[in-house]
Amino acid sequence: MDWRLIIGAALAYYATLICYRLFLHPLSRFPGPWFAAVSRWYEAYYEVYLSGQFTFKIAELHKEYGPLIRISPCELHINDPTFYSKFYRTDGRWDKYQWAIDAFGANTSTLFCWGAILSPVSQSKC
């Protein structure tokens, strides 16, 4: 297989992914830095290279973009209590992304609470 074909396919994939995340993703209408909307590398830069400064960057972003901002391709950050009831569920069921369920390299390990992988009765105990 020709290496140019592989590189071309990879470039086409990432270009399509970037366009989707910027223009077609359900969170694309929320304000925030474009690089944060495209990749989690934005957060990694502040957490790893700048030694845990992402929390402070989020505060700066709220000053620039307002109380509701997009901080990664699949995350919003809220800095206004009036938005909480609109965005957080109160019925006890929380569906999680696969990366949150299979955390730490072990199947069914999770971050925070087991969420959707538990029965509804068990979920209310989380």
C-alpha positions as CSV (number, residue, x, y, z in Angstrom):
1,M,0.0,0.0,0.0
2,D,1.3,3.4,-0.9
3,W,2.2,5.7,2.0
4,R,0.7,8.7,0.3
5,L,-2.7,6.9,0.3
6,I,-2.4,6.3,4.0
7,I,-1.4,9.9,4.7
8,G,-4.2,11.2,2.5
9,A,-6.8,9.0,4.2
10,A,-5.6,10.2,7.7
11,L,-5.7,13.9,6.6
12,A,-9.2,13.4,5.1
13,Y,-10.4,11.7,8.4
14,Y,-9.0,14.5,10.6
15,A,-10.3,17.3,8.3
16,T,-13.8,15.7,8.4
17,L,-13.6,15.2,12.2
18,I,-12.6,18.9,12.7
19,C,-15.4,20.1,10.4
20,Y,-17.9,17.9,12.3
21,R,-16.8,19.1,15.7
22,L,-16.8,22.8,14.7
23,F,-20.0,23.0,12.7
24,L,-22.2,19.9,13.0
25,H,-21.6,18.6,16.6
26,P,-24.6,19.2,19.0
27,L,-22.3,21.4,21.1
28,S,-21.0,23.5,18.2
29,R,-23.4,26.3,19.0
30,F,-21.8,27.0,22.4
31,P,-19.0,29.6,22.6
32,G,-15.4,28.7,23.4
33,P,-11.9,28.5,21.8
34,W,-12.0,26.7,18.5
35,F,-9.0,24.5,19.4
36,A,-10.8,23.3,22.6
37,A,-13.8,22.3,20.4
38,V,-11.6,20.3,18.0
39,S,-9.4,18.4,20.4
40,R,-8.7,17.5,24.0
41,W,-5.1,18.6,23.4
42,Y,-6.1,22.0,24.5
43,E,-6.8,20.8,28.0
44,A,-3.7,18.6,27.9
45,Y,-1.5,21.6,27.2
46,Y,-2.7,23.4,30.3
47,E,-2.8,20.4,32.5
48,V,0.5,18.8,31.5
49,Y,2.8,21.4,30.0
50,L,1.6,24.3,32.2
51,S,1.4,22.1,35.3
52,G,-2.3,22.1,36.1
53,Q,-3.4,25.5,34.9
54,F,-6.5,24.5,33.1
55,T,-8.8,25.4,36.0
56,F,-7.5,29.0,35.9
57,K,-7.8,29.1,32.1
58,I,-11.4,28.1,32.4
59,A,-12.0,31.2,34.6
60,E,-10.4,33.4,32.0
61,L,-12.5,31.8,29.3
62,H,-15.7,32.6,31.3
63,K,-14.6,36.2,31.4
64,E,-14.2,36.2,27.6
65,Y,-17.1,34.0,26.4
66,G,-19.7,34.2,29.2
67,P,-21.2,31.8,31.8
68,L,-21.6,28.8,29.5
69,I,-18.5,27.7,27.4
70,R,-17.3,24.7,25.5
71,I,-14.1,23.4,27.0
72,S,-13.5,20.2,24.9
73,P,-15.2,18.4,22.0
74,C,-17.8,16.8,24.4
75,E,-17.8,19.1,27.5
76,L,-19.5,22.3,28.6
77,H,-18.5,24.3,31.6
78,I,-21.1,26.3,33.5
79,N,-20.3,29.2,35.7
80,D,-23.9,30.3,36.5
81,P,-26.2,28.5,38.9
82,T,-29.3,29.3,36.9
83,F,-28.1,26.9,34.1
84,Y,-27.7,23.9,36.4
85,S,-31.3,22.8,36.4
86,K,-31.4,23.0,32.6
87,F,-28.3,20.9,32.0
88,Y,-28.0,18.4,34.9
89,R,-30.4,15.5,35.2
90,T,-32.4,15.1,38.4
91,D,-34.0,11.7,37.6
92,G,-31.0,9.7,38.7
93,R,-29.9,8.3,35.4
94,W,-26.5,9.4,34.0
95,D,-25.2,8.0,30.7
96,K,-21.5,8.2,30.5
97,Y,-19.1,8.3,27.6
98,Q,-17.1,5.1,27.0
99,W,-13.9,6.7,28.0
100,A,-15.4,7.4,31.5
101,I,-16.7,3.8,31.9
102,D,-13.4,2.1,30.9
103,A,-11.1,4.3,32.8
104,F,-7.7,3.3,34.0
105,G,-7.4,0.6,31.3
106,A,-9.7,-1.9,33.0
107,N,-13.1,-2.8,31.6
108,T,-16.0,-1.5,33.7
109,S,-13.8,0.6,35.9
110,T,-15.3,4.1,36.1
111,L,-14.7,7.7,37.1
112,F,-16.9,8.9,39.9
113,C,-20.0,6.7,39.8
114,W,-21.0,3.6,37.8
115,G,-23.9,5.5,36.1
116,A,-25.5,3.7,33.2
117,I,-23.7,0.4,33.8
118,L,-25.7,-0.2,37.0
119,S,-29.3,-1.0,37.4
120,P,-31.7,2.0,38.1
121,V,-32.0,1.0,41.7
122,S,-28.3,1.0,42.2
123,Q,-27.9,4.3,40.4
124,S,-30.0,6.1,43.0
125,K,-27.3,5.2,45.6
126,C,-24.5,6.9,43.7
